[in-house]
Amino acid sequence: MSAIAGLFEETERLKLRFIRAYERLYELGRISAADLDEVIDALDRMDELSKEELAAKLGKFRELDLDQGKEEARGGK
């Protein structure tokens, strides 16, 4: 396998991990379906987006209260 093919495969794996993580946030009710669609679209088009555009699209979710999501996953409030 060439280095480029290996890099492509690793990039695709990372995209899938991001998508799974955001799908989990959607399942927990932390993001909307529209937010999830926006993330998936950004990841699909990440080669077309500048670093700044990609950071802006994904970075808006940085302020989520993830501790609340952990509590809900454990059956708490």
N, CA, C and O atoms as CSV, one atom per row, in Angstrom:
chain,resi,resn,atom,element,x,y,z
A,1,MET,N,N,0.847,-1.177,0.000
A,1,MET,CA,C,0.000,0.000,0.000
A,1,MET,C,C,0.889,1.236,0.000
A,1,MET,O,O,1.862,1.319,0.749
A,2,SER,N,N,0.543,2.178,-0.840
A,2,SER,CA,C,1.342,3.400,-0.906
A,2,SER,C,C,1.039,4.284,0.294
A,2,SER,O,O,0.031,4.111,0.979
A,3,ALA,N,N,1.924,5.224,0.527
A,3,ALA,CA,C,1.745,6.160,1.641
A,3,ALA,C,C,0.478,6.986,1.449
A,3,ALA,O,O,-0.222,7.282,2.418
A,4,ILE,N,N,0.183,7.355,0.223
A,4,ILE,CA,C,-1.018,8.160,-0.051
A,4,ILE,C,C,-2.279,7.348,0.224
A,4,ILE,O,O,-3.237,7.861,0.803
A,5,ALA,N,N,-2.280,6.091,-0.187
A,5,ALA,CA,C,-3.438,5.238,0.067
A,5,ALA,C,C,-3.626,5.038,1.570
A,5,ALA,O,O,-4.755,5.039,2.060
A,6,GLY,N,N,-2.540,4.868,2.292
A,6,GLY,CA,C,-2.611,4.714,3.748
A,6,GLY,C,C,-3.145,5.964,4.417
A,6,GLY,O,O,-3.944,5.880,5.350
A,7,LEU,N,N,-2.711,7.120,3.950
A,7,LEU,CA,C,-3.195,8.386,4.494
A,7,LEU,C,C,-4.681,8.567,4.197
A,7,LEU,O,O,-5.434,9.033,5.052
A,8,PHE,N,N,-5.103,8.202,2.999
A,8,PHE,CA,C,-6.515,8.288,2.637
A,8,PHE,C,C,-7.360,7.404,3.557
A,8,PHE,O,O,-8.396,7.835,4.063
A,9,GLU,N,N,-6.911,6.167,3.768
A,9,GLU,CA,C,-7.648,5.243,4.633
A,9,GLU,C,C,-7.731,5.770,6.063
A,9,GLU,O,O,-8.782,5.680,6.698
A,10,GLU,N,N,-6.654,6.308,6.563
A,10,GLU,CA,C,-6.651,6.860,7.920
A,10,GLU,C,C,-7.598,8.057,8.022
A,10,GLU,O,O,-8.308,8.206,9.016
A,11,THR,N,N,-7.606,8.901,7.001
A,11,THR,CA,C,-8.515,10.049,6.981
A,11,THR,C,C,-9.966,9.580,6.982
A,11,THR,O,O,-10.794,10.144,7.698
A,12,GLU,N,N,-10.280,8.574,6.205
A,12,GLU,CA,C,-11.647,8.042,6.161
A,12,GLU,C,C,-12.043,7.450,7.514
A,12,GLU,O,O,-13.183,7.615,7.947
A,13,ARG,N,N,-11.118,6.765,8.185
A,13,ARG,CA,C,-11.402,6.220,9.522
A,13,ARG,C,C,-11.698,7.338,10.514
A,13,ARG,O,O,-12.617,7.235,11.326
A,14,LEU,N,N,-10.912,8.401,10.438
A,14,LEU,CA,C,-11.140,9.538,11.329
A,14,LEU,C,C,-12.490,10.195,11.064
A,14,LEU,O,O,-13.194,10.579,11.998
A,15,LYS,N,N,-12.847,10.323,9.796
A,15,LYS,CA,C,-14.158,10.880,9.461
A,15,LYS,C,C,-15.269,10.033,10.076
A,15,LYS,O,O,-16.217,10.565,10.652
A,16,LEU,N,N,-15.148,8.732,9.953
A,16,LEU,CA,C,-16.162,7.835,10.513
A,16,LEU,C,C,-16.243,7.967,12.034
A,16,LEU,O,O,-17.334,7.928,12.603
A,17,ARG,N,N,-15.114,8.121,12.682
A,17,ARG,CA,C,-15.124,8.291,14.143
A,17,ARG,C,C,-15.803,9.592,14.533
A,17,ARG,O,O,-16.564,9.626,15.500
A,18,PHE,N,N,-15.541,10.662,13.794
A,18,PHE,CA,C,-16.218,11.929,14.055
A,18,PHE,C,C,-17.721,11.778,13.850
A,18,PHE,O,O,-18.514,12.228,14.676
A,19,ILE,N,N,-18.106,11.147,12.750
A,19,ILE,CA,C,-19.535,10.974,12.468
A,19,ILE,C,C,-20.193,10.161,13.575
A,19,ILE,O,O,-21.281,10.515,14.029
A,20,ARG,N,N,-19.567,9.092,14.015
A,20,ARG,CA,C,-20.137,8.283,15.101
A,20,ARG,C,C,-20.283,9.093,16.379
A,20,ARG,O,O,-21.286,8.973,17.083
A,21,ALA,N,N,-19.292,9.913,16.679
A,21,ALA,CA,C,-19.345,10.740,17.881
A,21,ALA,C,C,-20.505,11.740,17.796
A,21,ALA,O,O,-21.236,11.923,18.770
A,22,TYR,N,N,-20.674,12.377,16.654
A,22,TYR,CA,C,-21.768,13.337,16.501
A,22,TYR,C,C,-23.119,12.633,16.445
A,22,TYR,O,O,-24.119,13.189,16.898
A,23,GLU,N,N,-23.167,11.422,15.898
A,23,GLU,CA,C,-24.412,10.645,15.931
A,23,GLU,C,C,-24.799,10.347,17.376
A,23,GLU,O,O,-25.978,10.376,17.728
A,24,ARG,N,N,-23.812,10.064,18.202
A,24,ARG,CA,C,-24.078,9.808,19.622
A,24,ARG,C,C,-24.616,11.071,20.299
A,24,ARG,O,O,-25.541,10.992,21.107
A,25,LEU,N,N,-24.045,12.231,19.975
A,25,LEU,CA,C,-24.561,13.490,20.522
A,25,LEU,C,C,-26.011,13.705,20.092
A,25,LEU,O,O,-26.830,14.190,20.872
A,26,TYR,N,N,-26.318,13.345,18.857
A,26,TYR,CA,C,-27.695,13.453,18.372
A,26,TYR,C,C,-28.611,12.506,19.150
A,26,TYR,O,O,-29.700,12.899,19.568
A,27,GLU,N,N,-28.169,11.260,19.345
A,27,GLU,CA,C,-28.969,10.280,20.096
A,27,GLU,C,C,-29.244,10.748,21.518
A,27,GLU,O,O,-30.310,10.480,22.072
A,28,LEU,N,N,-28.286,11.443,22.103
A,28,LEU,CA,C,-28.442,11.954,23.469
A,28,LEU,C,C,-29.241,13.257,23.508
A,28,LEU,O,O,-29.501,13.800,24.582
A,29,GLY,N,N,-29.624,13.749,22.342
A,29,GLY,CA,C,-30.389,14.979,22.277
A,29,GLY,C,C,-29.552,16.234,22.463
A,29,GLY,O,O,-30.096,17.303,22.739
A,30,ARG,N,N,-28.238,16.119,22.316
A,30,ARG,CA,C,-27.333,17.253,22.522
A,30,ARG,C,C,-27.215,18.135,21.282
A,30,ARG,O,O,-26.891,19.318,21.389
A,31,ILE,N,N,-27.483,17.553,20.085
A,31,ILE,CA,C,-27.494,18.322,18.844
A,31,ILE,C,C,-28.739,17.933,18.052
A,31,ILE,O,O,-29.321,16.872,18.277
A,32,SER,N,N,-29.134,18.784,17.140
A,32,SER,CA,C,-30.316,18.526,16.316
A,32,SER,C,C,-29.943,17.701,15.079
A,32,SER,O,O,-28.767,17.506,14.769
A,33,ALA,N,N,-30.971,17.228,14.390
A,33,ALA,CA,C,-30.755,16.506,13.137
A,33,ALA,C,C,-30.079,17.419,12.113
A,33,ALA,O,O,-29.225,16.975,11.344
A,34,ALA,N,N,-30.466,18.691,12.109
A,34,ALA,CA,C,-29.844,19.651,11.185
A,34,ALA,C,C,-28.360,19.830,11.504
A,34,ALA,O,O,-27.534,19.924,10.596
A,35,ASP,N,N,-28.024,19.876,12.802
A,35,ASP,CA,C,-26.616,19.974,13.211
A,35,ASP,C,C,-25.841,18.752,12.729
A,35,ASP,O,O,-24.736,18.876,12.200
A,36,LEU,N,N,-26.425,17.580,12.915
A,36,LEU,CA,C,-25.769,16.344,12.484
A,36,LEU,C,C,-25.551,16.350,10.979
A,36,LEU,O,O,-24.478,15.981,10.503
A,37,ASP,N,N,-26.559,16.765,10.233
A,37,ASP,CA,C,-26.419,16.848,8.772
A,37,ASP,C,C,-25.309,17.817,8.378
A,37,ASP,O,O,-24.546,17.555,7.448
A,38,GLU,N,N,-25.226,18.941,9.095
A,38,GLU,CA,C,-24.188,19.936,8.800
A,38,GLU,C,C,-22.786,19.367,9.048
A,38,GLU,O,O,-21.864,19.612,8.270
A,39,VAL,N,N,-22.638,18.614,10.127
A,39,VAL,CA,C,-21.350,17.996,10.448
A,39,VAL,C,C,-20.969,16.979,9.375
A,39,VAL,O,O,-19.839,16.976,8.885
A,40,ILE,N,N,-21.910,16.125,9.019
A,40,ILE,CA,C,-21.631,15.099,8.013
A,40,ILE,C,C,-21.260,15.754,6.685
A,40,ILE,O,O,-20.325,15.319,6.012
A,41,ASP,N,N,-21.996,16.802,6.311
A,41,ASP,CA,C,-21.689,17.519,5.068
A,41,ASP,C,C,-20.284,18.126,5.126
A,41,ASP,O,O,-19.520,18.029,4.166
A,42,ALA,N,N,-19.952,18.747,6.249
A,42,ALA,CA,C,-18.622,19.359,6.390
A,42,ALA,C,C,-17.522,18.307,6.295
A,42,ALA,O,O,-16.500,18.533,5.648
A,43,LEU,N,N,-17.729,17.161,6.935
A,43,LEU,CA,C,-16.713,16.102,6.883
A,43,LEU,C,C,-16.595,15.522,5.473
A,43,LEU,O,O,-15.497,15.200,5.020
A,44,ASP,N,N,-17.717,15.391,4.789
A,44,ASP,CA,C,-17.682,14.896,3.405
A,44,ASP,C,C,-16.951,15.860,2.484
A,44,ASP,O,O,-16.319,15.445,1.513
A,45,ARG,N,N,-17.041,17.161,2.796
A,45,ARG,CA,C,-16.444,18.179,1.936
A,45,ARG,C,C,-15.179,18.785,2.540
A,45,ARG,O,O,-14.757,19.865,2.127
A,46,MET,N,N,-14.578,18.116,3.496
A,46,MET,CA,C,-13.461,18.731,4.207
A,46,MET,C,C,-12.291,19.081,3.299
A,46,MET,O,O,-11.521,19.989,3.611
A,47,ASP,N,N,-12.147,18.381,2.190
A,47,ASP,CA,C,-11.075,18.718,1.242
A,47,ASP,C,C,-11.364,20.033,0.523
A,47,ASP,O,O,-10.445,20.692,0.036
A,48,GLU,N,N,-12.632,20.413,0.456
A,48,GLU,CA,C,-13.030,21.636,-0.223
A,48,GLU,C,C,-13.041,22.846,0.715
A,48,GLU,O,O,-13.001,23.987,0.254
A,49,LEU,N,N,-13.093,22.605,2.015
A,49,LEU,CA,C,-13.204,23.685,2.994
A,49,LEU,C,C,-11.827,24.109,3.491
A,49,LEU,O,O,-10.907,23.297,3.583
A,50,SER,N,N,-11.704,25.376,3.805
A,50,SER,CA,C,-10.464,25.833,4.431
A,50,SER,C,C,-10.433,25.333,5.871
A,50,SER,O,O,-11.458,24.915,6.408
A,51,LYS,N,N,-9.275,25.374,6.486
A,51,LYS,CA,C,-9.158,24.978,7.898
A,51,LYS,C,C,-10.098,25.806,8.757
A,51,LYS,O,O,-10.715,25.295,9.692
A,52,GLU,N,N,-10.202,27.096,8.431
A,52,GLU,CA,C,-11.042,28.005,9.205
A,52,GLU,C,C,-12.519,27.646,9.072
A,52,GLU,O,O,-13.257,27.654,10.058
A,53,GLU,N,N,-12.949,27.328,7.838
A,53,GLU,CA,C,-14.351,26.953,7.618
A,53,GLU,C,C,-14.696,25.658,8.343
A,53,GLU,O,O,-15.750,25.552,8.971
A,54,LEU,N,N,-13.805,24.674,8.254
A,54,LEU,CA,C,-14.039,23.399,8.927
A,54,LEU,C,C,-14.055,23.594,10.442
A,54,LEU,O,O,-14.914,23.040,11.127
A,55,ALA,N,N,-13.123,24.368,10.962
A,55,ALA,CA,C,-13.074,24.635,12.401
A,55,ALA,C,C,-14.341,25.346,12.861
A,55,ALA,O,O,-14.857,25.065,13.943
A,56,ALA,N,N,-14.842,26.265,12.041
A,56,ALA,CA,C,-16.060,26.988,12.409
A,56,ALA,C,C,-17.263,26.055,12.443
A,56,ALA,O,O,-18.096,26.147,13.345
A,57,LYS,N,N,-17.357,25.162,11.472
A,57,LYS,CA,C,-18.498,24.244,11.420
A,57,LYS,C,C,-18.469,23.250,12.572
A,57,LYS,O,O,-19.502,22.985,13.188
A,58,LEU,N,N,-17.302,22.701,12.868
A,58,LEU,CA,C,-17.208,21.702,13.934
A,58,LEU,C,C,-17.030,22.348,15.303
A,58,LEU,O,O,-17.469,21.802,16.315
A,59,GLY,N,N,-16.392,23.501,15.332
A,59,GLY,CA,C,-16.073,24.154,16.592
A,59,GLY,C,C,-17.275,24.709,17.328
A,59,GLY,O,O,-17.205,24.943,18.535
A,60,LYS,N,N,-18.383,24.926,16.620
A,60,LYS,CA,C,-19.547,25.486,17.307
A,60,LYS,C,C,-20.127,24.525,18.337
A,60,LYS,O,O,-20.953,24.926,19.158
A,61,PHE,N,N,-19.711,23.274,18.306
A,61,PHE,CA,C,-20.209,22.280,19.254
A,61,PHE,C,C,-19.294,22.117,20.467
A,61,PHE,O,O,-19.571,21.300,21.346
A,62,ARG,N,N,-18.229,22.871,20.520
A,62,ARG,CA,C,-17.260,22.744,21.620
A,62,ARG,C,C,-17.854,23.107,22.965
A,62,ARG,O,O,-17.407,22.599,23.994
A,63,GLU,N,N,-18.845,23.970,22.976
A,63,GLU,CA,C,-19.403,24.467,24.226
A,63,GLU,C,C,-20.529,23.600,24.780
A,63,GLU,O,O,-21.175,23.987,25.754
A,64,LEU,N,N,-20.776,22.442,24.186
A,64,LEU,CA,C,-21.824,21.561,24.685
A,64,LEU,C,C,-21.517,21.139,26.109
A,64,LEU,O,O,-20.358,20.929,26.467
A,65,ASP,N,N,-22.539,21.017,26.903
A,65,ASP,CA,C,-22.381,20.543,28.274
A,65,ASP,C,C,-22.329,19.013,28.231
A,65,ASP,O,O,-23.343,18.339,28.411
A,66,LEU,N,N,-21.136,18.484,27.991
A,66,LEU,CA,C,-20.994,17.039,27.832
A,66,LEU,C,C,-21.189,16.301,29.142
A,66,LEU,O,O,-21.564,15.128,29.126
A,67,ASP,N,N,-20.950,16.942,30.272
A,67,ASP,CA,C,-21.188,16.287,31.561
A,67,ASP,C,C,-22.667,15.966,31.722
A,67,ASP,O,O,-23.017,14.920,32.269
A,68,GLN,N,N,-23.530,16.847,31.255
A,68,GLN,CA,C,-24.968,16.589,31.321
A,68,GLN,C,C,-25.314,15.364,30.482
A,68,GLN,O,O,-26.136,14.542,30.886
A,69,GLY,N,N,-24.695,15.244,29.328
A,69,GLY,CA,C,-24.928,14.079,28.477
A,69,GLY,C,C,-24.481,12.794,29.151
A,69,GLY,O,O,-25.125,11.757,28.993
A,70,LYS,N,N,-23.385,12.847,29.902
A,70,LYS,CA,C,-22.918,11.662,30.629
A,70,LYS,C,C,-23.901,11.273,31.712
A,70,LYS,O,O,-24.171,10.088,31.904
A,71,GLU,N,N,-24.445,12.256,32.427
A,71,GLU,CA,C,-25.445,11.996,33.460
A,71,GLU,C,C,-26.663,11.343,32.861
A,71,GLU,O,O,-27.177,10.366,33.405
A,72,GLU,N,N,-27.141,11.878,31.729
A,72,GLU,CA,C,-28.325,11.316,31.077
A,72,GLU,C,C,-28.060,9.884,30.623
A,72,GLU,O,O,-28.937,9.027,30.721
A,73,ALA,N,N,-26.864,9.627,30.131
A,73,ALA,CA,C,-26.524,8.270,29.669
A,73,ALA,C,C,-26.525,7.286,30.833
A,73,ALA,O,O,-26.798,6.100,30.647
A,74,ARG,N,N,-26.214,7.785,32.058
A,74,ARG,CA,C,-26.209,6.917,33.248
A,74,ARG,C,C,-27.593,6.808,33.872
A,74,ARG,O,O,-27.777,6.111,34.870
A,75,GLY,N,N,-28.560,7.493,33.286
A,75,GLY,CA,C,-29.907,7.423,33.817
A,75,GLY,C,C,-30.235,8.544,34.788
A,75,GLY,O,O,-31.298,8.531,35.409
A,76,GLY,N,N,-29.342,9.511,34.929
A,76,GLY,CA,C,-29.587,10.655,35.808
A,76,GLY,C,C,-30.323,11.740,35.082
A,76,GLY,O,O,-30.824,11.535,33.976
A,77,LYS,N,N,-30.392,12.901,35.702
A,77,LYS,CA,C,-31.062,14.056,35.099
A,77,LYS,C,C,-30.259,14.691,34.019
A,77,LYS,O,O,-30.697,15.674,33.421
